[in-house]
């Protein structure tokens, strides 16, 4: 299946300053793409440009195989593309009339409007709010109305800018689940500007990491989170352990990498003498009070717990194995094992859990 939208050599300037410089971006049909990156990376600007609301200084945008290079082509694209902004931007009228607004502007019949509005309200579980005034809604309800208004138009592509910003945790959790289910059911293609790793993992099938107006890496969500191509991407997607090492030996893709005088075994295609980074996600580290008698992991080290930090429903452990290591452990496991700062433990991880990247000297 061809991409619904592609971007090539896109340049956007504001006040003479280049704020976007995108070599290539593909939005695959019926998939969910997340644009992630730090504040100021250009995510919102890219969304506006993709929607035809911001004219690029240079470059090409193709929508459904057709070049978007004129006012007429941008108008045609916008008829099947919806943007949902951070702020709901609701009119001071009923929820029903807010959701019906775009349909009325497109001159649909009364029965068509009624059918689409009721369906969209039902999607987001807000049918009971239909007669309520928009100004009486909570933040979560307003966000659902804004999304319902967009989905009522049955767009082929929907662009969402920080869709879950400023929502309390329970509201956010429920809305993420509902949105994912709706997108799976409708097969509407979606691009979401996000800054939260958890939101990205729960929603996106594809990810593009942005920084300073550029796309640093694109790929499937699994590829980006497990096989980052740079130290920046690794750090941004939650790879909390990034170690400098040198390949000591290589045998049938199994590497022995020297890190702080110890050998870490990993999988990769590198030659002895090459400088590399060893990247480890904290959820792939196992912590035990003693070294297990039987263990499948190739990497086992004695470590001292330097710090234990409570994070929501788990503990984050800062460990010293002769090199620094970060691991996650459930609250119950930590307490049952009687682990505390200063405790000596065994840490283990598989060779396949180590992502190896080239490192310049």
Secondary structure, 3 states (H helix, E strand, C coil): CCCCEEEEEEEEEECCEEEEEEEEEEECCCCEEEEEECCCCCHHHHHHHHCCCCCCCEEEEEECCEECCCHHHHHHHHCCEEEECCCCCCCCCEHHHHHHHHHHHCCCCHHHHHHHHHHHHHHCCCHHHCCCEHHHCCHHHHHHHHHHHHHHCCCCEEEEECCCCCCCHHHHHHHHHHHHHHHHHHCCEEEEEECCHHHHHHHCCEEEEEECCEEEEEEEHHHHHHCCCCHHHHHHCCCCEEEEEEEEEEECCEEEEEECCEEEEEECCCCCCCEEEEEECHHHCEEECCCCCCCCCCEEEEEEEEEEEEECCEEEEEEECCCEEEEEEEHHHHHHCCCCCCCEEEEEECHHHCEEEECCC
